[in-house]
Amino acid sequence: SAAGAGHRALNLSFFGDGVDYFTRALERLDALLDNYERAGLLCRLAESYDGLSDYTHAVSLYRQSLTLARAAQNDDIIRAALTGLSSITLNQGRYTEAVQQLEECLGLYRASGDLQGQARVLNRLGIAYEYQGQIERGITFYEQALALYRQTGDQRGEGLMLGNLSDTYITLGQIELALQYAQAALALHRAINYRRNQIYDLLHLADAYAHIGQFALALEYFHQAQEINRSVNERLVACLLLNNLSLTYANMGKTGDALDSAGRALLLAVEIGTHFGEAYALRMLGAAYILLEDLTKAEENLVEAVRIADSIGHAFIAHSARLDLARLYLHAGLLERALKTIVRARQTLYPATNHLAAALHGITLARMGRMEAAQDAFYLAMAYAEAQLAQCAELYEARYAHGLALVGLALCAEVAEARAPFIQRALESFQAALAVSDADGVLEKMSDLLEELAPIDSGGLMAPVRGLLTWR
């Protein structure tokens, strides 16, 4: 039968065939189907469109299926439709709505005793909370899901959770742990020949190595992930890869490549309707335009990135875009606007960026003549940086932030004798940072931030540091 062929096609991930067979089954059997049967076929048709990243059709069909399943009081189809619908809602960045759908779904899976279903929902709840900035809560859900996947012997699920934990520990700056999880996930997915999730594992490895300045190695992993995705052909994954590539290219000083990757990611994000991908791409375009000193285009893209990220509740993209906007306003001499933006950005705290955010806050306050408040921010930046470096000594941004904070403290010091020791310590911090990464894009960003302190350096204190931190 057409329905049977559709089930076989979908189980083999032949999504286009699934669309064809389930559509034919619905057309041929329309008059014979009751609500229960129609709901089931609509749900499977939705899953087929979902596999093709055709989210418009998939969402419509999941909702039709859900309505009919509720009328028929069929919990199996309600669970399946809610699971699919919540996945798309999550991928599109509508996190509050996704959590509501997932919590209903979790209750149904618990009532049925379906451990694998519970694990899938717990995973997605972890993603939803992580993206809203509740990282520790996200980890709790991931660990619960991991335990259930291991209990049921689901190796695909186990590998997925290892990968998600890797991604989360990157955000926390715990790179060694992140690498361990990513490598374990990749080994597991290779052992069971599950290529789709190998893409994410390679992406996590790339991100982890990029965080410690190993950009060439990161590019290798990105390109391996792209090669696999050419055969898997998932557009959402392609969008994510392009966005992350853009960030790596920007750090390497390959601004043209960064702009191209972000531009392609934006087109793809709009095409498939992922607001998360759109906000991420706009943020990367804004960062690239800052490097090109096109502040008008940079502001346009970053403001739109913030708007979308705020609207969907994606805390990290909103936070990151605001940090870039604050740098832009500081560079343009718009100090009040820079201060307002950095204060708003710092309402969400991320271990991997707290140090640089606090240093930027201190630089802005110092430029405004608010030296006591600036000192507090600089000391906080140092504390954040030292906490991160205690976990991973190769976090180059933490080392640069540490150096910037020390220069700021030297310029804010009221006692002249205290200034030289701060500068000497700053030199040591920057030398350690350069030993980890002296990539062109990194140097340009950090030297630009250092130069924002130049207007308050009347005595030439910064000269030794400026000589060291020269962008090529």
Rosetta blueprint (number, residue, H / E / L):
1 S L
2 A H
3 A H
4 G H
5 A H
6 G H
7 H H
8 R H
9 A H
10 L H
11 N H
12 L L
13 S L
14 F L
15 F H
16 G H
17 D H
18 G H
19 V H
20 D H
21 Y H
22 F H
23 T H
24 R H
25 A H
26 L H
27 E H
28 R H
29 L H
30 D H
31 A H
32 L H
33 L L
34 D L
35 N H
36 Y H
37 E H
38 R H
39 A H
40 G H
41 L H
42 L H
43 C H
44 R H
45 L H
46 A H
47 E H
48 S H
49 Y H
50 D H
51 G H
52 L L
53 S L
54 D L
55 Y H
56 T H
57 H H
58 A H
59 V H
60 S H
61 L H
62 Y H
63 R H
64 Q H
65 S H
66 L H
67 T H
68 L H
69 A H
70 R H
71 A H
72 A H
73 Q L
74 N L
75 D H
76 D H
77 I H
78 I H
79 R H
80 A H
81 A H
82 L H
83 T H
84 G H
85 L H
86 S H
87 S H
88 I H
89 T H
90 L H
91 N H
92 Q L
93 G L
94 R L
95 Y H
96 T H
97 E H
98 A H
99 V H
100 Q H
101 Q H
102 L H
103 E H
104 E H
105 C H
106 L H
107 G H
108 L H
109 Y H
110 R H
111 A H
112 S H
113 G L
114 D L
115 L H
116 Q H
117 G H
118 Q H
119 A H
120 R H
121 V H
122 L H
123 N H
124 R H
125 L H
126 G H
127 I H
128 A H
129 Y H
130 E H
131 Y H
132 Q L
133 G L
134 Q L
135 I H
136 E H
137 R H
138 G H
139 I H
140 T H
141 F H
142 Y H
143 E H
144 Q H
145 A H
146 L H
147 A H
148 L H
149 Y H
150 R H
151 Q H
152 T H
153 G L
154 D L
155 Q H
156 R H
157 G H
158 E H
159 G H
160 L H
161 M H
162 L H
163 G H
164 N H
165 L H
166 S H
167 D H
168 T H
169 Y H
170 I H
171 T H
172 L L
173 G L
174 Q L
175 I H
176 E H
177 L H
178 A H
179 L H
180 Q H
181 Y H
182 A H
183 Q H
184 A H
185 A H
186 L H
187 A H
188 L H
189 H H
190 R H
191 A H
192 I L
193 N L
194 Y L
195 R H
196 R H
197 N H
198 Q H
199 I H
200 Y H
201 D H
202 L H
203 L H
204 H H
205 L H
206 A H
207 D H
208 A H
209 Y H
210 A H
211 H H
212 I L
213 G L
214 Q L
215 F H
216 A H
217 L H
218 A H
219 L H
220 E H
221 Y H
222 F H
223 H H
224 Q H
225 A H
226 Q H
227 E H
228 I H
229 N H
230 R H
231 S H
232 V H
233 N L
234 E L
235 R H
236 L H
237 V H
238 A H
239 C H
240 L H
241 L H
242 L H
243 N H
244 N H
245 L H
246 S H
247 L H
248 T H
249 Y H
250 A H
251 N H
252 M H
253 G L
254 K L
255 T H
256 G H
257 D H
258 A H
259 L H
260 D H
261 S H
262 A H
263 G H
264 R H
265 A H
266 L H
267 L H
268 L H
269 A H
270 V H
271 E H
272 I H
273 G L
274 T L
275 H H
276 F H
277 G H
278 E H
279 A H
280 Y H
281 A H
282 L H
283 R H
284 M H
285 L H
286 G H
287 A H
288 A H
289 Y H
290 I H
291 L H
292 L L
293 E L
294 D L
295 L H
296 T H
297 K H
298 A H
299 E H
300 E H
301 N H
302 L H
303 V H
304 E H
305 A H
306 V H
307 R H
308 I H
309 A H
310 D H
311 S H
312 I H
313 G L
314 H L
315 A H
316 F H
317 I H
318 A H
319 H H
320 S H
321 A H
322 R H
323 L H
324 D H
325 L H
326 A H
327 R H
328 L H
329 Y H
330 L H
331 H H
332 A L
333 G L
334 L L
335 L H
336 E H
337 R H
338 A H
339 L H
340 K H
341 T H
342 I H
343 V H
344 R H
345 A H
346 R L
347 Q L
348 T L
349 L L
350 Y L
351 P L
352 A L
353 T L
354 N H
355 H H
356 L H
357 A H
358 A H
359 A H
360 L H
361 H H
362 G H
363 I H
364 T H
365 L H
366 A H
367 R H
368 M L
369 G L
370 R L
371 M H
372 E H
373 A H
374 A H
375 Q H
376 D H
377 A H
378 F H
379 Y H
380 L H
381 A H
382 M H
383 A H
384 Y H
385 A H
386 E H
387 A H
388 Q H
389 L H
390 A H
391 Q H
392 C L
393 A L
394 E L
395 L L
396 Y H
397 E H
398 A H
399 R H
400 Y H
401 A H
402 H H
403 G H
404 L H
405 A H
406 L H
407 V H
408 G H
409 L H
410 A H
411 L H
412 C H
413 A L
414 E L
415 V L
416 A H
417 E H
418 A H
419 R H
420 A H
421 P H
422 F H
423 I H
424 Q H
425 R H
426 A H
427 L H
428 E H
429 S H
430 F H
431 Q H
432 A H
433 A H
434 L H
435 A H
436 V H
437 S L
438 D L
439 A L
440 D H
441 G H
442 V H
443 L H
444 E H
445 K H
446 M H
447 S H
448 D H
449 L H
450 L H
451 E H
452 E L
453 L L
454 A H
455 P H
456 I H
457 D L
458 S L
459 G L
460 G L
461 L L
462 M L
463 A H
464 P H
465 V H
466 R H
467 G H
468 L H
469 L L
470 T L
471 W L
472 R L
